[in-house]
Amino acid sequence: QGTYTVTDTGIVYLRNVRDLLPEILTDDPDKFCRALFALFSVKGSARMGKKEVFGDSLAKLRESYSLLKSFYDSLPKDLLRIDAGIGSDEIVRTIEILKHLGMVFNALEDMVESEKRGMGAADFTDMIDLTYLLFTSRSELIAKDYAGRFRFIMIDEFQDTDPTQAEIIYRLIDLSRDLYGNSACGSKPCNALFVVGDPKQSIYLFRDADVTQFKDAGRKICEDFGGGTVSLDVNFRSTDAVLGFVNRLFSDIFAKCVNKWDFSYDPLAVSDKRKNDIGSVELILTPESENTSEIPSVLNEAKAIAARIRSIVKDGDLRVYDKTRSVEGASDGEEVAEDRDADGIADGNESRPAKYGDIAVLIERRTNLKYFEYALRKYGIPYRVYGAAGLYAKQEIKDCISLFSFLKNRHDEIALYGILRSPWFGFSDAELFRVFSGGNPFNNLRDIGNSADSARSSLTEKSRSAYTLLESWRTLARRIAPSKLFARMIRESGLFAVYAGIAGGDMMTANVEKLADIIREHESEGYYTLDKLVYDLCFAAKSDDEEGEADLQPEIIGDNTVSIMTVHASKGLEFPIVILPELSSEKGSSREGSLFVDGEIGVGIKIPPLIDETAEKESSAEANDFIPSPPLALQKYLYMQKSLAESRRLFYVACTRARDHLILCGKVPKEGSDKEISGINATRSDSAGRTRMSYLQRYLRFRLIETADSSGSADNSDTCVCDDNENENNGIYTDETDNVYTLSGGISSGLYDISNDSFNATIRVIRYEDLPEYDDEKSAEDKRLIDADKLKTFGNSEGGTGDAVDTGLSQSDSFNPFDRKFSVTEINLYLRSPKDHREAYLKHKAANPTVNGLGRHSDGVDKGIIIHEIFAGADPKHVFDRYLVKDEAEIEEYRNCYEKFIGNTFVAGAQTLACELGFTVNIGGYIFSGSIDRLMRKDGELMIIDYKTGSKVEESERNSKYAVQMAVYQTAVREMCGQNARTFIYYTQTDEFGEVVFDASGVCRTIAETCGRIIGEEADSRKMG
């Protein structure tokens, strides 16, 4: 119609995809995938087109596009674009690379096997594989010893069984039947295999547990062995309220069994002994933090949980049931166990008010643990973390951190001092004085060990031993996995023998072993380096943990502290009240890496992209990026699907830990997200449940029974006044028969019926603003909780801070004979005036041998320090008291200064990664250390911010004045994060930013050359006395 057809976005889109649309109707999978991939390479929109052009067809156009786009988004892009034909270029290249990789692997395997044979050693995998090999290839050797030994076999927790282990059991049964099935001798064959397990509780994919083994075992028992299935459907643990919710939700979550790792849901029945006990399920909804806020949304959840725990205990509004009960006539404190069911729940419906020790907070990951600990401390709630947290305050763990820190950076003298003084080496203060008397302490340790001073033979031997061990460990530090390095260090140092002679040594040993377990757990999650380990340990040590020592069998219920643990750690345990936070965090994890091996597909690898010469010239950067081969793309996709399925099972395990009450907590979903999940995205069965909150949105319909301020009777449904004319923008949706609410938008606090035709269930919704207020002024510590964990690659560089930055100088040019530490202030002073530098440094070197830090302040020291501390998040009141700032006008000036910074448009939309970020960096063989005021990320770029109290200067002056400082900062960030960062000065006086632009390699070369000249002048000064 007129000119509209030329410019209308809908018409333009349809013209561009006209030839592709018939292709998506093909029955050929390859053609379909290629067409779909090409279709969405063309720009379109769910809002394209105009009414005057399309008329009544506009709605169909947009709906069709949205439906197809939703389907496309649910698919793995790597699989859509590949050509998996047997003669395709990608398959040919993959096979070629695998042939070469196979040759290398075979040679490596032969070497490893030869080494193990020479040592007479077998690893854990060998023990399983060799047993399997023995039972299958040499069955005649073991038949008489094993085939007739067992008539009955029972395996518990079978859902977590390794496939090879299962095959060993099956082979044992086959041998028994073959040998004794028709025998007239007295021995009888094994005729009974009984496996016990719940496939819905298989949560160890990261350990390569194969949940499909349970399904295979059931088929084998029924078909091959003529057995049957017994459903254990009575739950003796939980109340009817908890089981009603579990049945209602998970009957839908597990309804579809489209993959072999999916299992259908069998409803749980409440036991007769618990059917009259009163329980509850609650859902706490917290707000999303604003985009400009440095306080993460999870802190709102943590505070909400702390407030709810406090009200539970202080107000007594939840009652729980003991496993044991007092009996009339029993002596004081005596408990009896009679009249209890199989799970130990006492009969008689006796309840009591809940205590802190009845409550457990179950988290899936420890990433945000610090926020929950902070909130519990703020609300005065006693707690204990079971697992890693809290361990790091123990001296034996601090000693381990010192050891790893030294191995990461041999210039860390504080770490070396700590480890030599610890039970690892046991140096006395007098001996340490000799080691640290001038020069490099580590070199001194070597020299003392090599000396022939018979008068100090004890120190000589101790130094020689310490240096030999440390040097050997340092050599291995980046060559073997941290867990193997740690095990070797413990063994070679004899640490546990030393602990055995120390009071409390048993706990020290247990804590160190626990640290070893934590390191192994990190390694199981993917590639893990020494640098990342040191960062994780140092970060955890700063998080103020007070408890959490090794405790293999904690008496959780008897301890009147709230328990915090991971869902994995809680498996097999139970608690009267279970709290599950972070419902809105995404679940399911991808498997990173360039190589993937599984028994079904084989080996998947990354391969160089297939780019023609023209494209390669146009995009050389892209040409250097390896892409997944067809097998690897499929393996990653399948792993993601398995991980998503396991996340559903993990949610089930968490909910079923609750005996009496279950409390869920998460962010209020965004408006309209419920329609997205229940509507067009319902086709995305694998990905629609990426958060646990999305399950609640998708499967539950909330019908109000009572409002938060009603009497609590279920008959008060008429107390809800709901306007049927309310629109979708309010987040409230109704139908013609019921007041049905969704979780997004305006759902209010109250009791809701979520029953369906099969299960009855209720849930009480509590909005964040309706929780009881905590009468305490807002702590400034809120502002300090900057999530430094979001430095995802922090410390992961292969070289670490111990490797020199390439400055173009030869090794001899950059050699530092005195292992001297430098500061930016010193370099700038020397560049400005070598004479002034000699006056300031050489003449006072004896009194001040090492000038540390970046020396940011010269004039107005106090003012600069105050601004830096407030901008880093310190409590302003404490800062003012410490520096005796009393003048109200001056106090107001500082406050305005910070508010201007936070409100600056440059900061808007940026994410603060860290404040006062400490570092040690090697530039051309010379060591610099200091701290970066603020590291931010905006639009994918890292930005370094340094505060200056003056006014903005011209660009040329700024670049020359701060180039050295920013080059050091930039180098440190690049080593920590593996990414370049832009550098900026923020002028607090004028509220302006100025970028510092410089030639990084040239400035670093100047820095290294200057350090070399300073070293030379100091050497000459020493010679001249």
Secondary structure, DSSP 8 states (H G I E B T S, - for coil): -TTHHHH-HHHHHHHHHTTTGGGGG-S-HHHHHHHHHHHTTS---TT-S-HHHHGGGHHHHHHHHHHHHHHHHTS-HHHHH----TT-HHHHHHHHHHHHHHHHHHHHHHHHHHHHHHHT---HHHHHHHHHHHHHHSHHHHIIIIITT-SEEEESSGGG--HHHHHHHHHHHHHHHHHHTT--SS-----EEEE---GGG---GGGT--THHHHHHHHIIIIIS--------EESSS-HHHHHHHHHHHHHHT----STT-------EE-TTTTTS--EEEEEEE----TT-SS-HHHHHHHHHHHHHHHHHHH---EE--SSB--TT--TT--B-TTB-TT--BSS---EE--GGGEEEEES-STTHHHHHHHHHHTT--EEE-SSTTGGGSHHHHHHHHHHHHHH-TT-HHHHHHHHHSTTT---HHHHHHHTSSS-HHHHHHHHHH---GGGHHHHHHHHHHHHHHHHHHHHTTTS-HHHHHHHHHHHHTHHHHHHTSTTHHHHHHHHHHHHHHHHHHHHTS---HHHHHHHHHHHHTT--------SS--TTTS-SEEEEEHHHHTT--EEEEEE--TTSB------SSEEEETTTEEEEEE-----HHHHHH-HHHHTS-EE-HHHHHHHHHHHHHHHHHHHHHHHHHHTTEEEEEEEEEE---TTHHHHHHTGGGG-TTTTTSBHHHHHHHH--EEEEEETTS-S-TTGGGG----TT--GGGT----SSS-EE-SSSS--SEEEE---SS---EEEEEEGGGS----S---GGGGG---GGG-TTTT--SSGGGS-B--S--HHHH--TT--EE-HHHHHHHHH-HHHHIIIIITTTTT-S---S----SSSHHHHHHHHHHHTT--HHHHHHHTT---HHHHHHHHHHHHHHHH-TTTTT-EEEEEEEEEEEEETTEEEEEEEEEEEEETTEEEEEEEESS----HHHHHHHHHHHHHHHHHHHHHHHSS-EEEEEEETTTTEEEE----HHHHHHHHHHHHHHHHHHHHHHHHT-
